[in-house]
């Protein structure tokens, strides 16, 4: 009986570890900070478009739930569908195919303020000939940035 009271008997708990009731959150915080930095760096890169200097207007912004179909005429007179440069003929063919799937969508036209008014009107006329019925011009409000 004396053996049970001395040294490594049944009642001795020195060799066992107690369960740790704390959670180390340091790795979690490190991962979250890295993700925050990654998102802060990549968010400005997600805004896409052809850089043009839009004219200013006091009209209110329109709200559209679908992804907009944007035609851009830049300062050199080049025509872009979204971000892809197209000739006027290729633009018309592409728009006809898009309109076959989605006939009621709005087409937005962005024109650089430095180009001639006639160049934007030529593109708009071609859009109407291709069957576009909802056509909107894009401009900046005086207080807004790019």
ZIHU-V208011 format. One record per backbone hydrogen bond with DSSP energy under -0.5 kcal/mol. CO is the residue of the C=O (numbers start at 1). NH is the residue of the N-H. Records with the same first field share a line. If there is no record, write none. Layout:
CO=NH ; NH
This chain:
1=4 ; 5
2=5 ; 6
7=9
9=12
13=16
19=21
23=25
25=29
26=30
27=31
28=32
29=33
30=34
31=35
32=36
33=37
34=38
35=39
36=40
37=41
38=42
39=43
40=44
42=45 ; 46
43=46
44=47
46=48
50=52
52=54
53=113
55=140
57=142
62=64
68=70
69=108
70=82
71=110
72=74 ; 80
73=112
74=77
78=74
79=86
80=72 ; 82
81=83 ; 84
83=85
84=81
86=79
87=91
88=92
89=93
90=94
91=95
92=96
93=97
94=98
95=99
96=100
97=101
98=101 ; 102
102=105
106=69
107=136
108=71 ; 110
109=138
110=73
112=115
116=119 ; 120
117=121
118=122
119=123
120=124
121=125
122=126
123=127
124=128
125=129
126=130
127=132
128=131
133=135
134=107
136=109
140=57
141=144
